[in-house]
């Protein structure tokens, strides 16, 4: 079972490494424009008209009405994919990470010998 999970983890790492550079720019653009829009409206008190260009970029409106829904869908799917593969790769929810780490008794023995 452990060997199968390691193979899955390797495959996820491979696909994560392939997909990450491709989806970085669209996800980064979405995040930055979303944050800038919200901060501009709430903190700086700008109107919707003044920040509309940020929302156009955020929603992929610069691609036109035909491609915009696909951009939003692919952007969301890319985010979910990167989250899932990243969590699997990190081992965040694996049982292995919950075990107490073992002590290195050899280095401990060397330290006690050098202290004496």
LUMNU-11820 format. One record per residue (C-alpha): residue number from 1; y, z, x. Coordinates in nm, 2 decimals. Layout:
N
r pado NUM c2 Y c3 Z c1 X
...
***
This chain:
116
r pado 1 c2 0.00 c3 0.00 c1 0.00
r pado 2 c2 0.24 c3 0.09 c1 0.28
r pado 3 c2 0.17 c3 -0.25 c1 0.45
r pado 4 c2 0.26 c3 -0.43 c1 0.13
r pado 5 c2 0.58 c3 -0.24 c1 0.09
r pado 6 c2 0.68 c3 -0.32 c1 0.45
r pado 7 c2 0.62 c3 -0.69 c1 0.39
r pado 8 c2 0.84 c3 -0.67 c1 0.08
r pado 9 c2 1.10 c3 -0.49 c1 0.28
r pado 10 c2 1.09 c3 -0.76 c1 0.55
r pado 11 c2 1.12 c3 -1.03 c1 0.29
r pado 12 c2 1.42 c3 -0.86 c1 0.13
r pado 13 c2 1.58 c3 -0.81 c1 0.47
r pado 14 c2 1.53 c3 -1.18 c1 0.54
r pado 15 c2 1.68 c3 -1.29 c1 0.20
r pado 16 c2 1.96 c3 -1.03 c1 0.23
r pado 17 c2 2.06 c3 -1.17 c1 0.57
r pado 18 c2 2.06 c3 -1.53 c1 0.43
r pado 19 c2 2.25 c3 -1.46 c1 0.11
r pado 20 c2 2.51 c3 -1.21 c1 0.25
r pado 21 c2 2.73 c3 -1.46 c1 0.44
r pado 22 c2 2.72 c3 -1.70 c1 0.14
r pado 23 c2 2.83 c3 -1.44 c1 -0.12
r pado 24 c2 3.07 c3 -1.24 c1 0.10
r pado 25 c2 3.38 c3 -1.44 c1 0.04
r pado 26 c2 3.35 c3 -1.46 c1 -0.35
r pado 27 c2 3.26 c3 -1.09 c1 -0.37
r pado 28 c2 3.54 c3 -0.99 c1 -0.13
r pado 29 c2 3.79 c3 -1.20 c1 -0.32
r pado 30 c2 3.69 c3 -1.05 c1 -0.65
r pado 31 c2 3.71 c3 -0.69 c1 -0.52
r pado 32 c2 4.04 c3 -0.73 c1 -0.34
r pado 33 c2 4.22 c3 -0.91 c1 -0.63
r pado 34 c2 4.07 c3 -0.66 c1 -0.88
r pado 35 c2 4.20 c3 -0.36 c1 -0.67
r pado 36 c2 4.54 c3 -0.53 c1 -0.61
r pado 37 c2 4.58 c3 -0.61 c1 -0.98
r pado 38 c2 4.50 c3 -0.25 c1 -1.09
r pado 39 c2 4.72 c3 -0.09 c1 -0.83
r pado 40 c2 5.00 c3 -0.33 c1 -0.90
r pado 41 c2 5.00 c3 -0.25 c1 -1.27
r pado 42 c2 4.94 c3 0.12 c1 -1.25
r pado 43 c2 5.11 c3 0.24 c1 -0.93
r pado 44 c2 5.38 c3 -0.02 c1 -0.88
r pado 45 c2 5.46 c3 -0.08 c1 -1.25
r pado 46 c2 5.44 c3 -0.46 c1 -1.24
r pado 47 c2 5.41 c3 -0.65 c1 -1.56
r pado 48 c2 5.12 c3 -0.86 c1 -1.67
r pado 49 c2 5.32 c3 -1.17 c1 -1.60
r pado 50 c2 5.39 c3 -1.06 c1 -1.24
r pado 51 c2 5.03 c3 -0.99 c1 -1.17
r pado 52 c2 4.87 c3 -1.28 c1 -1.37
r pado 53 c2 4.80 c3 -1.48 c1 -1.05
r pado 54 c2 4.57 c3 -1.19 c1 -0.93
r pado 55 c2 4.37 c3 -1.20 c1 -1.25
r pado 56 c2 4.34 c3 -1.58 c1 -1.23
r pado 57 c2 4.19 c3 -1.54 c1 -0.88
r pado 58 c2 3.98 c3 -1.24 c1 -0.98
r pado 59 c2 3.82 c3 -1.43 c1 -1.27
r pado 60 c2 3.78 c3 -1.76 c1 -1.09
r pado 61 c2 4.03 c3 -1.93 c1 -1.31
r pado 62 c2 4.13 c3 -2.15 c1 -1.01
r pado 63 c2 3.80 c3 -2.33 c1 -1.06
r pado 64 c2 3.88 c3 -2.45 c1 -1.41
r pado 65 c2 3.74 c3 -2.36 c1 -1.75
r pado 66 c2 3.42 c3 -2.56 c1 -1.69
r pado 67 c2 3.31 c3 -2.38 c1 -1.37
r pado 68 c2 3.47 c3 -2.04 c1 -1.43
r pado 69 c2 3.17 c3 -1.89 c1 -1.64
r pado 70 c2 2.92 c3 -2.00 c1 -1.37
r pado 71 c2 3.14 c3 -1.84 c1 -1.10
r pado 72 c2 3.15 c3 -1.51 c1 -1.29
r pado 73 c2 2.78 c3 -1.52 c1 -1.36
r pado 74 c2 2.69 c3 -1.60 c1 -1.00
r pado 75 c2 2.93 c3 -1.34 c1 -0.86
r pado 76 c2 2.77 c3 -1.07 c1 -1.08
r pado 77 c2 2.42 c3 -1.18 c1 -0.99
r pado 78 c2 2.50 c3 -1.19 c1 -0.62
r pado 79 c2 2.64 c3 -0.83 c1 -0.64
r pado 80 c2 2.33 c3 -0.71 c1 -0.82
r pado 81 c2 2.10 c3 -0.89 c1 -0.57
r pado 82 c2 2.29 c3 -0.75 c1 -0.27
r pado 83 c2 2.27 c3 -0.40 c1 -0.42
r pado 84 c2 1.90 c3 -0.41 c1 -0.49
r pado 85 c2 1.80 c3 -0.56 c1 -0.16
r pado 86 c2 2.03 c3 -0.33 c1 0.03
r pado 87 c2 1.88 c3 -0.02 c1 -0.14
r pado 88 c2 1.53 c3 -0.14 c1 -0.07
r pado 89 c2 1.61 c3 -0.22 c1 0.29
r pado 90 c2 1.78 c3 0.12 c1 0.35
r pado 91 c2 1.48 c3 0.31 c1 0.21
r pado 92 c2 1.72 c3 0.52 c1 0.01
r pado 93 c2 1.47 c3 0.60 c1 -0.26
r pado 94 c2 1.15 c3 0.60 c1 -0.05
r pado 95 c2 0.94 c3 0.91 c1 -0.04
r pado 96 c2 0.93 c3 0.89 c1 0.34
r pado 97 c2 1.29 c3 0.99 c1 0.37
r pado 98 c2 1.23 c3 1.31 c1 0.17
r pado 99 c2 0.99 c3 1.45 c1 0.43
r pado 100 c2 1.12 c3 1.70 c1 0.68
r pado 101 c2 1.17 c3 1.53 c1 1.02
r pado 102 c2 0.92 c3 1.64 c1 1.29
r pado 103 c2 1.04 c3 1.82 c1 1.60
r pado 104 c2 1.00 c3 1.68 c1 1.94
r pado 105 c2 0.80 c3 1.96 c1 2.10
r pado 106 c2 0.78 c3 1.78 c1 2.44
r pado 107 c2 1.16 c3 1.78 c1 2.49
r pado 108 c2 1.17 c3 2.14 c1 2.36
r pado 109 c2 0.92 c3 2.24 c1 2.63
r pado 110 c2 1.12 c3 2.07 c1 2.90
r pado 111 c2 1.44 c3 2.25 c1 2.79
r pado 112 c2 1.27 c3 2.59 c1 2.80
r pado 113 c2 1.12 c3 2.52 c1 3.14
r pado 114 c2 1.46 c3 2.42 c1 3.28
r pado 115 c2 1.63 c3 2.73 c1 3.13
r pado 116 c2 1.39 c3 2.96 c1 3.31
***
